[in-house]
Amino acid sequence: VSTQSTGSSGINAEYGDSVPNPRFFAPGIRNPVSLHCPIPFKELRFGTYHKYVSYSEEAVSSVFQQLLTLIPGEIKDVPIGHLYLSKMAHMNTILVETAQDMELWREQSETLTPQTKMVYSICTRSSLRQYMQSAAQKTRAIKIFKSIFDQIDIFITPTIPILPKKIDEGALAYGELDEFNLTLTMWFVYLANLCGLPAVTINAGYSEKEGLPVGVQLMGPWWREDMLFEAAAALEQQLKEPKRQYKP
């Protein structure tokens, strides 16, 4: 089980004290896996956005749909507005923040690959106005998820909508700029990063034809990692350990 959770500064800036300070959420607990969830797995409310996850490859969708059958109760369809704008806001925020290291880039320009130089060049094209627009969209996305988590406890999607791609031998030595596949692999994970939401990924199985792993991502409300670990552990216990049959 792997988790991701961004810092709290962005959330507190948007909502002030309405989001609990983590110091008071679980005092004395250092290992997040040991968090106790007061809500049993069978009572957790799950939701997804079927139109959003429908962009997944068939092999990924098949494993994802099988996992959904392990979840007790109804899985609520929860539409998310302004997905494209949130995606652009996430990308632009990263570009602007990366541009802050331009001095380091200039010092090491001789050691960088052409792909890396191209990325840094793109970073410098973002304006302050675009950054402020991205911040405004981030605020909107946070408010959307605040409303969503009034209806459900856990938002579930595939981890990525495609099967893992083979790394080209040249990329291992020189790197590569595969914008198409990079965009696809970020399709479901950028929302957690943009909004500062905790998320956990588990292995849900393997594609039938290729034998490649397929992950499922669970997202929860701010500071509720306990629910994510509760749900992830329960689902892993129910999953039959699939036989790995990778076919190169």
N, C-alpha and C positions, 0 to 999 in steps of 0.2 A: 504494500500500500504506500503510495506517495502522495504528498500534500503540497499545496501551494497556497500562500496567503500573503497579500501585499500589506504594506505598512498602514497604520491607522490614521496618519496625518490627513490624508485626503478625505476620509470619512468624517473625522471630527470637524474638519473645515466646513463640510456641507451640513452636518446635522448637530454640531455642538455636542451637548450632553445626552442627546436622544439615543446614541449608540453607546452601550456600556463600556467603560474603561476596562481593558483586559486585566489590569491589576486587581480589579474587584470581581472579575468573573470567576476565576478559579484560584484563589490564593494558596500559595504553597505547592501547587502542582507544577512540576518541571517537565515531565514527560507527557505530551498531549495524548499519547495512546492510552494513558491511565485515566483520562477523563471519564467520569461516569455520566451517562445520559439518563435523565429521569423518565424519559419517554421510551417505552419498549418498541422494538422494531415494528411489530404488527400494528402499532398505533401511529406511526409516522405517516405524514401525508406527502405523497409523491406527486410530482407534476413534470410535464415535458411540453415542448411545443412541436407538435407533429409535423407542421409545415417546415419548421427549422431543421429537424433531423432528417427530413425526407431527401435532403441533398446528399446523403451518404451513399457510398457505393453499395451495391446489392449485398456483397459479402459481409460488409460491416453491418448493414441494416438487419440482416438475417440473425446475426449473433445478438444484436441489441434487442430485437423483438423477443428472442428466446429468454433473455434475462428478465425482461419486463414481466414475464409470466410468473417469476419467483416473488414478485412484490405483492403482498396482500392488499386487498382493497382496490378501489378505483384509482387510476392514474389520471389526474386532471390535465386537460389540455389547456396550457397557459400561453396565450399569444404574447409575444414581446415586440413592442413597437420600436421603430427607428433603428433596426439592426444594422443597416448599411452605414448610417451616420455614426453609430457607436464604433463600428469597425474602423472607419476612417479616423475618428477621434483617437482611438487607441494607437493606430499607426503613426499619426502625426505627432502625438505626444512622445512616442519613442524616438522619432526622428529628431525632434527639437532637443530632447534630453541628451541624445547621442552627440549632437552638435556641440554640446558644452565641452567635449573632450577634443576640440579641434586643435588645440595647442599640442597635445600629445600626438595627434595624427601627423602634424607637420614635422615633429621631431623624428617620427619613425616612418615617414613616407616611403623611404627606400626599401623597407622590409615588407610593405603591404602588397597584397595581390591586386591586380586590376579590378577585380570584383569588389574588394573592400574599399578601394579608392572611389569606385562608382557610388557605393552606398553612402560614404561620407560626403560626397559631392551632392547627393540628393538631400542629405540632412540640412545642408546650408541653405536650401531653397525655401524652407518653411518660414513664414512670417510670424510676427507677434500676433497679428490679427487671427491667423489660422490657429495659433496656439490657444488664444482666448476662446475661440469658437469651439475648440476641442474640449476645453475645460467646461464650457457651458453644456456641451453634449454629455460629458461625464456626469455632471450634476443631474441631468435628465435621466440618464441610465440608472443612476443610483436610486432616484425616486421611483422608477419603474420597478426595480427589484424590491424596494421596500414594500411596494404594494403587492408584488407577487408573493413575498414571504408572509404576508398577512393571510394568504389563502392556502399555502402549502409550506411544508418544512424543508423539502429537498427537491431540487430541480435536477433532472437526470437527462443526460445526452450521451452519445458516443464520445470517446475522448478526441478522436480525429475521424473525419468522414471517409478517409481512404485507407487502404492497406499500406503498410510500410513499403517505401520504395527502395530499390537497390541503390546503394551508393556507388557512383562511378569511380573507377580506380583513379582517374585524374583528379577527382575532387578530394581524395584523401591526401594527395600531395600538394595541390595548388588551391583547393577550395573551389566553390562554385556559387553562382547567384541564380538559384532556381526559384524565382519569384512565384511562379504558378503553384508549385507544390508547397512552398512556404506559406502562401496564403491559405491553401486548403488545410494544412495541418493546424493552423491557428483558428479555424472556423468556429470551434466550440469553446476554446480555452480563453479567448481574448476577453470575454465578458467578465470573468472572475478577476482577471488582472486589471482591467479598467476600473471596476467598481470596488476592488479591495475585498472580494468575497473569498472565503475559504473554499477549497475544492479538493476532492480526493479521487484518485483513479485506481480502478482495480482491473485485473485481467478477466474479461468475461468469457473468453474462449478463443477458438482459432477458426480461421476461414476454412471451409470444407475443402475447397479445391487446392489452395496454395499452402495451407497449414500455417498461416501467419497469424500472429496474435492480434486480438481485437480488444480494445479497452473501453470501459464505460466510466464516465465522469459524473460525480455527484457534487452539486454545489449547494451550500447552505447559507443561512443568514450570518451576518457579522458576529464573530466571537462564539459561534455554535459548532466548533469542531467536534464537540462531544456527540452530536447527532450524526455527523458524517462518519465518525469511527464506528458508531453503533450500527449504522446501516451497511457500511462497507464490510464489517466483520460478519454480519448476519448473511449477506449475499455470498461472501466467499465460502461460508460454511455450507450453503445450499448448493453451490456450484459443484458439479461433478468434475473432477480434475480431468481435463481433456488431454488426449494423447497428442504430443507435439509431432507433427509430421511435415516439417518444412520441406518443400519441394523446389529446389533452386532451378 
